[in-house]
Amino acid sequence: MHKIGQWGEHIIDFWRSLKDDRLSWRINNQAQQQQLKHLQALSEHDLAGQLKTRSVQLEYELAALKTTHQTQMNMLKTKCRQDIKDYKQYLAALDQLKIAIQTRYPQLPDVVAFTIHHHAKQLLNAMWEAETVDEKMQQEMQLIRLMTTVQEDARLYLNGDSPSQLPEKTLQLLQRK
């Protein structure tokens, strides 16, 4: 039993020496541990401040984007309303053109007047739906060319300078398409 007692004492001595070593290490490194805890607290505080600052920046940027978006949306709505108004005016002008053709050429079959009117509406729609400015300009020039040709034919007919009872130049222009 004596050996067991010695063995137990060795274990207790070993355990005490470990505790003493650990205590010594903690005493020797206490300043460093406090410094590390202090640095960790400062880092956490700094990080919290950075997060708060970034959060405020993001809120500001979001508010600015919302304002910009709302302004752009209002401008787009205004532009669309104006485009619709312009389109309606174009359609009204084309209807007046059809009536003018029917009035100036009473012997002209309605189907011809409707065809000229329909062609003008197709040019207007193509102009309106054009993807690029160049395409839009080309369609617009074709529409202007058709409108001026119809007006020229009507003027020649009313002045008696046209040998035909039909809008010949207009019909030739439509045949070229």
Phi, psi and omega in degrees: 000335179299322180294323180294320179296319179293319180296320178296320178295321177298319180294315180295318177298317179298316181295319178295320180293322176297316180295320178297317179298317181295317179296318178298316180298318181294320179294316181294328185253011182299316181297318180294319179295318178297320178296318179295318177297319178296316178297321179295316179297318177297318180297316179296319179295316178298316179297318177299318178296317178297318179296319179295316178299315180295322178298317178296318178298315181295321177298318178297313180298320178296317178297319178295318178296319178298317179296314179299315180298316180297319178297314179297320179296317178297319178296318180296317178298317179297317179297317180295318178299319179293320178298318179296317178299314179299317181297318178297321178294320175300313180298319178297319178296321178293323175296320176296323177298315180299317179295320179297319179296313181296326181285316184284334180237075184296333180279350182288129178300142181304326182299327178290316178298318178295323179294316177298314179299316180297317179298318179297320178294323177296318177297319178298314180296318178297321178296316183292326184267359182302140182279322184247163178296321180298314178299317181299317180294320178298315180294321179296319178296321178295319178295316178298318179300316179295314182297317180291325178294318177299315180296320179296315177302315181296318179298314179299319181294315181292329179279353182078014181271358182255124180287344185257156176268009182239156174283079189301312182297323179295314180295323177295320178297318179293325179293328180292338181282000000 
